[in-house]
Every structure is written in C-alpha cells, then in structure tokens.
Amino acid sequence: MAVIFSLSVPARDGTRYSIIMPTDYPKMYRVRQQFSASAIEDVQKAVRDEFAQRDFSGKIRPGQKVAVAVGSRGIHDIVEIVSVAVECLKDMGLDPFIVPAMGSHGGATAEGQEQVLKHLGIEESTVKAPVVSSMDVVSLGHIENGAEVFVSKDVLETDHVVVINRVKPHTAFRADVESGLCKMLAVGCGKHEGALNMHKYGLAASIKPAAELILKRAPVLCGLAIVENSLDLPTTIKLAAAEEFVEVDRRLLVDARRLLPRIPVEQLDILIINEMGKNISGGGIDPNVIGFWRREGGPRTPDFRTLILLDITDQSHGNALGIGVVDLTSKRVMEKVDLQVTYTNALTTGIWRAVRLPITLENDRAVLDAALRHVTDISKVRMARIASSLSLEYLWVSEAVMKELKGNDSVEVDETPLSIAFDANGMMLPFEAPCN
C-alpha cells in the first residue's frame, strides 16, 4: 500500500541498521495528558508509618510465621513495598515468608507462580524473605450463593497472614468492592480452585462473602491496600486490620475509579497499543480503557473501531488473556503466546471471548496497512497510539485527533509532526516520550 524508502541509520555502537520510512502514512503528533502528579514521595516511609500506627502487641508473639500474600500485578514500587513490609514484620519479632496469591496465573503451577513473582523482582534476595509456592488448598465450605471457598494451605496453616494488593476497578464486573484486599483473599489466595469457583458463581456476588468467610477462618493480621494515580504511581498506602478489609476496599475504590487514566477521545478509526500483559491489567488490556463492549457487548463506548496490538510484555510469561479484544496483530506477537498458560487462565475465569485470536499478519507494517485500507480518507483518519492501557500520560495521534485536542485544556499538544517508521523486519518503531 504505502510508498516506502530505506534509510541506513547508525546505532550507538557504530553499527548501522535499516529503517523503512513510509512516505504516505499519516503524520502523528505527541500529546500529553495533564494528570495530577500527586503521589507518595517516600513509599518506604509510608509503609513504615502505617505499621507504626498500629498496635499488634496483643495479637502476635515473637517467632511466629507470617505469610505475606503477593499477587501478579505490576504494582509500582512493589518490591520496595513488600521488602519494607517484611522488614516491619521482622522488627515485630515475626518470621515472614512470601506466598504467591494469584489464582490460576503462572499456568496454575507452583513453579510458574514463583516465576511470575521473580519476574516482578520479588524473590528472597530482594525482599529478604523466602518465597513458598504451592497450589495446595483447603476448602472452607460454601457461601450463600453456592460457591465453595478455598484458601491456600500455606495461608490457612501459618500463624498470621498479611495481604498486599492494589485497589482498582475490575476488568470484568462492577460492584462496591472490586479488585483489592478482599479479591486477593477470595481469588488470589484461593489458588486455582478458589479462583475457578469465584468466577463460576460470579465475582461480583462472591468476593465479599468469600473474603468474609476467609477472614473468620484464616489468621489474617492485616492488609496493605494501594491506590495508584493516573501516572501509575502510588498515591495511597493504607494498612487495614482484618475487620476493615471490606470498608477500606469500598472507600479506596471510589478514589481508584476517579484516578483511572483514559484516552481523551471517544471516537477512533484505529488504536495502536504497544503492549499488553497481565502485569499491566488483569484483562491484559484494560476494558475500562478500550471499552467493555469489545468483550461483553453493549454500547460501543468508547468506539475505537480497529484495535492493533504490537507486543506482549515479558512479565506476562506468555499469558495473553485479553488478546480476544484485539482485531489485528503480527506473527511476532502470536509467537510469544503460551496457549496452555493463556487457556488455563481463560478456563478459570470462564471469559472465553478474552482469548479468541485476532487476525495475524506477517508484521506490524502489514497490520497497519490492513487497518488503513478500511479508512475512506487517510488524510482524515482518526488514529492514536498508546504505550499500554495503563500508561496513558503520553500518546500519539493523527492530525484529525490532534486538532480536536488542541481545544482541550487538560492536554498539551506538540504540533511537531512525527513519521511512522519500521525496521527492516517490518516492526513499528516506537515514538519516544520525553524523560521527566
């Protein structure tokens, strides 16, 4: 489709590589959303302060074991948060260890879940506590809607449990309690069996009563709830006692929903996403950003008509849950997909549409060409490119979108045109965001 020419460019090490420069692709323009930069300046101090404000003296004894439940999400500063929590527990005379609390992620294997934590930077050498990974669970019985509640044997049989999780809108349902401390207990700490049962009977109806049952039966000491701002930085770290889990989840979800970043337009012909992954969103690509209709049906809001995916994060370990919302991708992306891991996650959640496979073409250039063939006037195409559904401070848009955003006070527009370029293998090269 596009007229192209090849340009030889020197790399930093002196070698040269070829870039394919299309001459008739739309020019793109960088825009920056004006998100609030309010965030916790010293995360380690914030964690220490939360522990210092609580008196656990009547609940603990020196030498007792503490399971610190940590999930698979790419929470900002998660290594620092976990390591300081471990340090605080040790200062209290306790003996902490890390338990993966991620349902069926990591292929629903003990080894896979340990590897997921390692890829996030969480291992004994970094957080100063051993990782104990097992898929063994114990049934606690059934809740009113019929769901059987399971909990990790390591969690149930230790002296104390500390839960660490981010509070945010869920990617599959709406309720007053969504992702947070309760979900970590009911789904994450339930391992594969627990996650399967929670999804089978509906997360919205199951999470709170299941968490309340676990709180009655398991030795939960406290939880650290984290809220991140639109820049993916922690703006709240709140320590909650076991009896406060539901209320803290409910209250912080209001803040998290308000801070959720979004694309600043409602209509696009083409949306290009650099990468997806489980460390970015539980849905791989957050439906809160690209529209629930792509997976669940319903009103097409926002209406991004063709969705292109360029990559999957290494931290996702081949888990491509969510790729079903994508229209077009490349062979290189599909070669990264681990179908066993992906299908295990989908079979657990029951969201089959999340793993339907997109049209797969030779490379990024072929993918973009295919998308543009269905635009009647390329000079007026409404196109945007984002890093991921989590990183939305900077995005790149075509001229038609740029002109619309010039009147938006919450967006900075750089009117310097940028050319879409590919390497010799047809991989689309990144537009670099400026260093802050």
Secondary structure as a PSIPRED ss2 file (coil, helix, strand):
# PSIPRED VFORMAT (PSIPRED V4.0)

   1 M C   1.000  0.000  0.000
   2 A C   1.000  0.000  0.000
   3 V C   1.000  0.000  0.000
   4 I E   0.000  0.000  1.000
   5 F E   0.000  0.000  1.000
   6 S E   0.000  0.000  1.000
   7 L E   0.000  0.000  1.000
   8 S E   0.000  0.000  1.000
   9 V E   0.000  0.000  1.000
  10 P E   0.000  0.000  1.000
  11 A C   1.000  0.000  0.000
  12 R C   1.000  0.000  0.000
  13 D C   1.000  0.000  0.000
  14 G C   1.000  0.000  0.000
  15 T C   1.000  0.000  0.000
  16 R E   0.000  0.000  1.000
  17 Y E   0.000  0.000  1.000
  18 S E   0.000  0.000  1.000
  19 I E   0.000  0.000  1.000
  20 I E   0.000  0.000  1.000
  21 M E   0.000  0.000  1.000
  22 P E   0.000  0.000  1.000
  23 T C   1.000  0.000  0.000
  24 D C   1.000  0.000  0.000
  25 Y C   1.000  0.000  0.000
  26 P C   1.000  0.000  0.000
  27 K C   1.000  0.000  0.000
  28 M E   0.000  0.000  1.000
  29 Y E   0.000  0.000  1.000
  30 R E   0.000  0.000  1.000
  31 V E   0.000  0.000  1.000
  32 R E   0.000  0.000  1.000
  33 Q E   0.000  0.000  1.000
  34 Q C   1.000  0.000  0.000
  35 F C   1.000  0.000  0.000
  36 S C   1.000  0.000  0.000
  37 A C   1.000  0.000  0.000
  38 S C   1.000  0.000  0.000
  39 A C   1.000  0.000  0.000
  40 I C   1.000  0.000  0.000
  41 E C   1.000  0.000  0.000
  42 D C   1.000  0.000  0.000
  43 V H   0.000  1.000  0.000
  44 Q H   0.000  1.000  0.000
  45 K H   0.000  1.000  0.000
  46 A H   0.000  1.000  0.000
  47 V H   0.000  1.000  0.000
  48 R H   0.000  1.000  0.000
  49 D H   0.000  1.000  0.000
  50 E H   0.000  1.000  0.000
  51 F H   0.000  1.000  0.000
  52 A H   0.000  1.000  0.000
  53 Q C   1.000  0.000  0.000
  54 R C   1.000  0.000  0.000
  55 D C   1.000  0.000  0.000
  56 F C   1.000  0.000  0.000
  57 S C   1.000  0.000  0.000
  58 G C   1.000  0.000  0.000
  59 K C   1.000  0.000  0.000
  60 I C   1.000  0.000  0.000
  61 R C   1.000  0.000  0.000
  62 P C   1.000  0.000  0.000
  63 G C   1.000  0.000  0.000
  64 Q C   1.000  0.000  0.000
  65 K E   0.000  0.000  1.000
  66 V E   0.000  0.000  1.000
  67 A E   0.000  0.000  1.000
  68 V E   0.000  0.000  1.000
  69 A E   0.000  0.000  1.000
  70 V E   0.000  0.000  1.000
  71 G C   1.000  0.000  0.000
  72 S C   1.000  0.000  0.000
  73 R C   1.000  0.000  0.000
  74 G C   1.000  0.000  0.000
  75 I C   1.000  0.000  0.000
  76 H C   1.000  0.000  0.000
  77 D C   1.000  0.000  0.000
  78 I H   0.000  1.000  0.000
  79 V H   0.000  1.000  0.000
  80 E H   0.000  1.000  0.000
  81 I H   0.000  1.000  0.000
  82 V H   0.000  1.000  0.000
  83 S H   0.000  1.000  0.000
  84 V H   0.000  1.000  0.000
  85 A H   0.000  1.000  0.000
  86 V H   0.000  1.000  0.000
  87 E H   0.000  1.000  0.000
  88 C H   0.000  1.000  0.000
  89 L H   0.000  1.000  0.000
  90 K H   0.000  1.000  0.000
  91 D H   0.000  1.000  0.000
  92 M C   1.000  0.000  0.000
  93 G C   1.000  0.000  0.000
  94 L C   1.000  0.000  0.000
  95 D E   0.000  0.000  1.000
  96 P E   0.000  0.000  1.000
  97 F E   0.000  0.000  1.000
  98 I E   0.000  0.000  1.000
  99 V E   0.000  0.000  1.000
 100 P E   0.000  0.000  1.000
 101 A C   1.000  0.000  0.000
 102 M C   1.000  0.000  0.000
 103 G C   1.000  0.000  0.000
 104 S C   1.000  0.000  0.000
 105 H C   1.000  0.000  0.000
 106 G H   0.000  1.000  0.000
 107 G H   0.000  1.000  0.000
 108 A H   0.000  1.000  0.000
 109 T C   1.000  0.000  0.000
 110 A H   0.000  1.000  0.000
 111 E H   0.000  1.000  0.000
 112 G H   0.000  1.000  0.000
 113 Q H   0.000  1.000  0.000
 114 E H   0.000  1.000  0.000
 115 Q H   0.000  1.000  0.000
 116 V H   0.000  1.000  0.000
 117 L H   0.000  1.000  0.000
 118 K H   0.000  1.000  0.000
 119 H H   0.000  1.000  0.000
 120 L C   1.000  0.000  0.000
 121 G C   1.000  0.000  0.000
 122 I C   1.000  0.000  0.000
 123 E C   1.000  0.000  0.000
 124 E H   0.000  1.000  0.000
 125 S H   0.000  1.000  0.000
 126 T H   0.000  1.000  0.000
 127 V H   0.000  1.000  0.000
 128 K C   1.000  0.000  0.000
 129 A C   1.000  0.000  0.000
 130 P C   1.000  0.000  0.000
 131 V E   0.000  0.000  1.000
 132 V C   1.000  0.000  0.000
 133 S C   1.000  0.000  0.000
 134 S C   1.000  0.000  0.000
 135 M C   1.000  0.000  0.000
 136 D C   1.000  0.000  0.000
 137 V E   0.000  0.000  1.000
 138 V E   0.000  0.000  1.000
 139 S E   0.000  0.000  1.000
 140 L E   0.000  0.000  1.000
 141 G E   0.000  0.000  1.000
 142 H E   0.000  0.000  1.000
 143 I C   1.000  0.000  0.000
 144 E C   1.000  0.000  0.000
 145 N C   1.000  0.000  0.000
 146 G C   1.000  0.000  0.000
 147 A C   1.000  0.000  0.000
 148 E E   0.000  0.000  1.000
 149 V E   0.000  0.000  1.000
 150 F E   0.000  0.000  1.000
 151 V E   0.000  0.000  1.000
 152 S E   0.000  0.000  1.000
 153 K H   0.000  1.000  0.000
 154 D H   0.000  1.000  0.000
 155 V H   0.000  1.000  0.000
 156 L H   0.000  1.000  0.000
 157 E C   1.000  0.000  0.000
 158 T C   1.000  0.000  0.000
 159 D C   1.000  0.000  0.000
 160 H E   0.000  0.000  1.000
 161 V E   0.000  0.000  1.000
 162 V E   0.000  0.000  1.000
 163 V E   0.000  0.000  1.000
 164 I E   0.000  0.000  1.000
 165 N E   0.000  0.000  1.000
 166 R E   0.000  0.000  1.000
 167 V C   1.000  0.000  0.000
 168 K E   0.000  0.000  1.000
 169 P C   1.000  0.000  0.000
 170 H C   1.000  0.000  0.000
 171 T C   1.000  0.000  0.000
 172 A C   1.000  0.000  0.000
 173 F C   1.000  0.000  0.000
 174 R C   1.000  0.000  0.000
 175 A C   1.000  0.000  0.000
 176 D C   1.000  0.000  0.000
 177 V C   1.000  0.000  0.000
 178 E C   1.000  0.000  0.000
 179 S E   0.000  0.000  1.000
 180 G C   1.000  0.000  0.000
 181 L H   0.000  1.000  0.000
 182 C H   0.000  1.000  0.000
 183 K H   0.000  1.000  0.000
 184 M H   0.000  1.000  0.000
 185 L H   0.000  1.000  0.000
 186 A H   0.000  1.000  0.000
 187 V H   0.000  1.000  0.000
 188 G H   0.000  1.000  0.000
 189 C C   1.000  0.000  0.000
 190 G C   1.000  0.000  0.000
 191 K H   0.000  1.000  0.000
 192 H H   0.000  1.000  0.000
 193 E H   0.000  1.000  0.000
 194 G H   0.000  1.000  0.000
 195 A H   0.000  1.000  0.000
 196 L H   0.000  1.000  0.000
 197 N H   0.000  1.000  0.000
 198 M H   0.000  1.000  0.000
 199 H H   0.000  1.000  0.000
 200 K H   0.000  1.000  0.000
 201 Y C   1.000  0.000  0.000
 202 G C   1.000  0.000  0.000
 203 L H   0.000  1.000  0.000
 204 A H   0.000  1.000  0.000
 205 A H   0.000  1.000  0.000
 206 S H   0.000  1.000  0.000
 207 I H   0.000  1.000  0.000
 208 K H   0.000  1.000  0.000
 209 P H   0.000  1.000  0.000
 210 A H   0.000  1.000  0.000
 211 A H   0.000  1.000  0.000
 212 E H   0.000  1.000  0.000
 213 L H   0.000  1.000  0.000
 214 I H   0.000  1.000  0.000
 215 L H   0.000  1.000  0.000
 216 K H   0.000  1.000  0.000
 217 R H   0.000  1.000  0.000
 218 A C   1.000  0.000  0.000
 219 P C   1.000  0.000  0.000
 220 V E   0.000  0.000  1.000
 221 L E   0.000  0.000  1.000
 222 C E   0.000  0.000  1.000
 223 G E   0.000  0.000  1.000
 224 L E   0.000  0.000  1.000
 225 A E   0.000  0.000  1.000
 226 I E   0.000  0.000  1.000
 227 V E   0.000  0.000  1.000
 228 E E   0.000  0.000  1.000
 229 N C   1.000  0.000  0.000
 230 S C   1.000  0.000  0.000
 231 L C   1.000  0.000  0.000
 232 D C   1.000  0.000  0.000
 233 L C   1.000  0.000  0.000
 234 P E   0.000  0.000  1.000
 235 T E   0.000  0.000  1.000
 236 T E   0.000  0.000  1.000
 237 I E   0.000  0.000  1.000
 238 K E   0.000  0.000  1.000
 239 L E   0.000  0.000  1.000
 240 A E   0.000  0.000  1.000
 241 A E   0.000  0.000  1.000
 242 A H   0.000  1.000  0.000
 243 E H   0.000  1.000  0.000
 244 E H   0.000  1.000  0.000
 245 F H   0.000  1.000  0.000
 246 V H   0.000  1.000  0.000
 247 E H   0.000  1.000  0.000
 248 V H   0.000  1.000  0.000
 249 D H   0.000  1.000  0.000
 250 R H   0.000  1.000  0.000
 251 R H   0.000  1.000  0.000
 252 L H   0.000  1.000  0.000
 253 L H   0.000  1.000  0.000
 254 V H   0.000  1.000  0.000
 255 D H   0.000  1.000  0.000
 256 A H   0.000  1.000  0.000
 257 R H   0.000  1.000  0.000
 258 R H   0.000  1.000  0.000
 259 L H   0.000  1.000  0.000
 260 L C   1.000  0.000  0.000
 261 P C   1.000  0.000  0.000
 262 R C   1.000  0.000  0.000
 263 I C   1.000  0.000  0.000
 264 P C   1.000  0.000  0.000
 265 V C   1.000  0.000  0.000
 266 E C   1.000  0.000  0.000
 267 Q E   0.000  0.000  1.000
 268 L E   0.000  0.000  1.000
 269 D E   0.000  0.000  1.000
 270 I E   0.000  0.000  1.000
 271 L E   0.000  0.000  1.000
 272 I E   0.000  0.000  1.000
 273 I E   0.000  0.000  1.000
 274 N C   1.000  0.000  0.000
 275 E C   1.000  0.000  0.000
 276 M E   0.000  0.000  1.000
 277 G C   1.000  0.000  0.000
 278 K C   1.000  0.000  0.000
 279 N C   1.000  0.000  0.000
 280 I C   1.000  0.000  0.000
 281 S C   1.000  0.000  0.000
 282 G C   1.000  0.000  0.000
 283 G C   1.000  0.000  0.000
 284 G C   1.000  0.000  0.000
 285 I C   1.000  0.000  0.000
 286 D C   1.000  0.000  0.000
 287 P H   0.000  1.000  0.000
 288 N H   0.000  1.000  0.000
 289 V H   0.000  1.000  0.000
 290 I H   0.000  1.000  0.000
 291 G C   1.000  0.000  0.000
 292 F C   1.000  0.000  0.000
 293 W H   0.000  1.000  0.000
 294 R H   0.000  1.000  0.000
 295 R H   0.000  1.000  0.000
 296 E H   0.000  1.000  0.000
 297 G C   1.000  0.000  0.000
 298 G C   1.000  0.000  0.000
 299 P C   1.000  0.000  0.000
 300 R C   1.000  0.000  0.000
 301 T C   1.000  0.000  0.000
 302 P C   1.000  0.000  0.000
 303 D E   0.000  0.000  1.000
 304 F E   0.000  0.000  1.000
 305 R E   0.000  0.000  1.000
 306 T E   0.000  0.000  1.000
 307 L E   0.000  0.000  1.000
 308 I E   0.000  0.000  1.000
 309 L E   0.000  0.000  1.000
 310 L C   1.000  0.000  0.000
 311 D C   1.000  0.000  0.000
 312 I E   0.000  0.000  1.000
 313 T C   1.000  0.000  0.000
 314 D H   0.000  1.000  0.000
 315 Q H   0.000  1.000  0.000
 316 S H   0.000  1.000  0.000
 317 H C   1.000  0.000  0.000
 318 G C   1.000  0.000  0.000
 319 N C   1.000  0.000  0.000
 320 A C   1.000  0.000  0.000
 321 L C   1.000  0.000  0.000
 322 G C   1.000  0.000  0.000
 323 I H   0.000  1.000  0.000
 324 G H   0.000  1.000  0.000
 325 V H   0.000  1.000  0.000
 326 V C   1.000  0.000  0.000
 327 D C   1.000  0.000  0.000
 328 L E   0.000  0.000  1.000
 329 T E   0.000  0.000  1.000
 330 S E   0.000  0.000  1.000
 331 K H   0.000  1.000  0.000
 332 R H   0.000  1.000  0.000
 333 V H   0.000  1.000  0.000
 334 M H   0.000  1.000  0.000
 335 E C   1.000  0.000  0.000
 336 K C   1.000  0.000  0.000
 337 V C   1.000  0.000  0.000
 338 D C   1.000  0.000  0.000
 339 L H   0.000  1.000  0.000
 340 Q H   0.000  1.000  0.000
 341 V H   0.000  1.000  0.000
 342 T H   0.000  1.000  0.000
 343 Y H   0.000  1.000  0.000
 344 T H   0.000  1.000  0.000
 345 N H   0.000  1.000  0.000
 346 A H   0.000  1.000  0.000
 347 L H   0.000  1.000  0.000
 348 T H   0.000  1.000  0.000
 349 T H   0.000  1.000  0.000
 350 G C   1.000  0.000  0.000
 351 I C   1.000  0.000  0.000
 352 W H   0.000  1.000  0.000
 353 R H   0.000  1.000  0.000
 354 A H   0.000  1.000  0.000
 355 V H   0.000  1.000  0.000
 356 R C   1.000  0.000  0.000
 357 L C   1.000  0.000  0.000
 358 P C   1.000  0.000  0.000
 359 I E   0.000  0.000  1.000
 360 T E   0.000  0.000  1.000
 361 L E   0.000  0.000  1.000
 362 E C   1.000  0.000  0.000
 363 N C   1.000  0.000  0.000
 364 D H   0.000  1.000  0.000
 365 R H   0.000  1.000  0.000
 366 A H   0.000  1.000  0.000
 367 V H   0.000  1.000  0.000
 368 L H   0.000  1.000  0.000
 369 D H   0.000  1.000  0.000
 370 A H   0.000  1.000  0.000
 371 A H   0.000  1.000  0.000
 372 L H   0.000  1.000  0.000
 373 R C   1.000  0.000  0.000
 374 H C   1.000  0.000  0.000
 375 V C   1.000  0.000  0.000
 376 T C   1.000  0.000  0.000
 377 D C   1.000  0.000  0.000
 378 I H   0.000  1.000  0.000
 379 S H   0.000  1.000  0.000
 380 K H   0.000  1.000  0.000
 381 V C   1.000  0.000  0.000
 382 R C   1.000  0.000  0.000
 383 M E   0.000  0.000  1.000
 384 A E   0.000  0.000  1.000
 385 R E   0.000  0.000  1.000
 386 I E   0.000  0.000  1.000
 387 A C   1.000  0.000  0.000
 388 S C   1.000  0.000  0.000
 389 S C   1.000  0.000  0.000
 390 L C   1.000  0.000  0.000
 391 S C   1.000  0.000  0.000
 392 L C   1.000  0.000  0.000
 393 E C   1.000  0.000  0.000
 394 Y E   0.000  0.000  1.000
 395 L E   0.000  0.000  1.000
 396 W E   0.000  0.000  1.000
 397 V E   0.000  0.000  1.000
 398 S E   0.000  0.000  1.000
 399 E H   0.000  1.000  0.000
 400 A H   0.000  1.000  0.000
 401 V H   0.000  1.000  0.000
 402 M H   0.000  1.000  0.000
 403 K H   0.000  1.000  0.000
 404 E H   0.000  1.000  0.000
 405 L H   0.000  1.000  0.000
 406 K C   1.000  0.000  0.000
 407 G C   1.000  0.000  0.000
 408 N C   1.000  0.000  0.000
 409 D C   1.000  0.000  0.000
 410 S C   1.000  0.000  0.000
 411 V E   0.000  0.000  1.000
 412 E E   0.000  0.000  1.000
 413 V E   0.000  0.000  1.000
 414 D C   1.000  0.000  0.000
 415 E C   1.000  0.000  0.000
 416 T C   1.000  0.000  0.000
 417 P C   1.000  0.000  0.000
 418 L E   0.000  0.000  1.000
 419 S C   1.000  0.000  0.000
 420 I C   1.000  0.000  0.000
 421 A C   1.000  0.000  0.000
 422 F E   0.000  0.000  1.000
 423 D E   0.000  0.000  1.000
 424 A C   1.000  0.000  0.000
 425 N C   1.000  0.000  0.000
 426 G C   1.000  0.000  0.000
 427 M C   1.000  0.000  0.000
 428 M E   0.000  0.000  1.000
 429 L C   1.000  0.000  0.000
 430 P C   1.000  0.000  0.000
 431 F C   1.000  0.000  0.000
 432 E C   1.000  0.000  0.000
 433 A C   1.000  0.000  0.000
 434 P C   1.000  0.000  0.000
 435 C C   1.000  0.000  0.000
 436 N C   1.000  0.000  0.000
